[in-house]
Amino acid sequence: MGSFLDGLGLDESAEAVYRVILGRKRWHVEEIAEHLSEPVSHIQETVEQLAELELVQLPDGHQSTVLPEDPQLGLQALLLRDAAELRTRHEQFELHRAAVSDLLDEFADLYPSVDQKHVENLVGVDAIRERLVELARSATRECLAFNPGGAQSESSLAASMPLDKEVISRGVSMRTVYLDSARTHPPTARYAYWLTELGGQVRTVPTLPLRMILIDGETALLPVDPENTKRGAIQITIPGVTAALGALFEKVWTTAEPLGSEVEKPDGSELSRQEAEVLNLLAEGHTDAVVAARLGVSQRTVGRIASDLMSRLDARSRFQAGLRAAQQGWI
């Protein structure tokens, strides 16, 4: 076991000698050597070391008493000296780090970092569309997608059909999750049924966490800002992240309703999935606009659902409706 003062320049042996000097105060070198069962020459060297550290007074001869300096002053001086050395080392470290940083910046293009290799920003609709085509054509096993936003434009759906057909024809599994509201939009519903006829699988849920495409469990394409997809997209190939996104997809997939099945309608004594989601989102404090965006419906539809729920629950406010829905076990 080493000395607890080793960092200040005192090893285990020197500390033992220093402790004797502090305690006895009137012993000379020979007496200290006899007490510690150490050679006199070794004790003499240690005392000289302690004197250099200004912890003891250097005796004139072997028979001279070894006296300690005031330990409050001596040990504090060692601490201050150590602190000064630490500052110096820190300053040197900062200089070295700056030099390394400059060198890395100079050759960054030739030796990209791990993050640069695994994360790529895509700016602009054209860049995102081109990357989607590249990823779809590179798929060998599966394409998983969250497709929030409700109704899809007919032009966008028509543009997707040739590529989707090509991917599925190569034996690539394609699973897509839409919002429940897509079922009531004829163009989106027609496209989804067309996709299932090709061999793809489509399910729907009331809300989705974000827009996402995951290729072969290795490459994910996500919006930079889930609330504003116009800000661009980000491609990620970090294994830990793509594994987590895959797990998220599977969790949502198991709760989603297959497109060919009818979404279960309430019998009047309970909520539909969409109504329950409206209540949950409103209870979390979201505005009608946010709720509408999450469900892929209009704000008017959200207002109508909220009003109907208040009527069914005999509530005078949305807050009261939330409380009564919770009391009845609806949410």
Phi, psi and omega in degrees: 000129184278174179283141177286349176258012184301324180292344179262007177105005180247116176278182185299320181292316181295324179295321180298317178295317182297321179296321178296316181296319180296322184278320185270317175069334185241017180269150174260179188302315182298321181292322178294318179298317180295319182296323183264359181056047179236154177299146179300321182297324179291318179295322179298316179296322181292318179298320178296323178295318179294325178293321178297328178276002179063036177259336178223165175268129182289122182289156180286330181204179183298327183274359179282144179289136177268115182252141178278148167286167178303114184299330178301317181283318185294311182290323177297324178296321177296319179298316180296320178296318180295320179297320179296320178294321178297317178299318179297316179296322179295317178298320178295320178298316180297321177296317179294319180295320178297320180295318178295319179299317178298319180294318179295321178297323182296325184245024184300323182293329181276333181229076182296149180286170180300317180298319179296326180288326188257353181227129181223130177273138177240124183245130177098146182299318183297317180297321180292316180297317179298320180291323177300319178296315180300315183293317181297319181286341178271350183296139179239339184238305185204153173234119179248140183213138165259127183233077180285179178106354177072233184297136177255147180292146182298323180294320179293319179295318181295323180292333182280336189300312181301317182291318179299318180297319179297316182296312182293325180295340178273004178086013179279129178289132180234117177238129184230138176245121175254175172278153177305326183297340179294337180296331184264004177255106188310311181299318179293318179297318179298317180296317181297319178292323176299319180297319180292327178295330178285340183123357177283167178239133182230133174226166180227152176222162179298316179220159178233147183292326182187169174277135184204144169230130181234119184255121177054022180067012186238332183231125180242143175241120184230155174288144175298319178232108182302335180275347181212088185293346179291346181284354177115182182230166179227132177260130184234133176234020178287120186307316181298321180289314181294327177294319179294320179294323177296319178294321178298316179300313182297324179294316179292320183300320183291336180265352184278155179266129176302146185300323183289347181263158177274134175293126184302129181262146181288156180264009180104338181259000179213177184263152168283167179300320181292318179296318179298321180291322177300313180299316180298315182292320178294322179296332178282356176095010180284148178283168178300325181296317180292317179299317180299318180294320180295323183269349181072034179233178179277160176297328178298319179296319178298315179299319180295316179297316180297317180295318180296320179294319178299321179293315181294329182266001181053047182250144181268350179214163178294324178298314179296324178297320179296318179297315182290326176296321178293321179297326181273359179077020179282329179228000000 
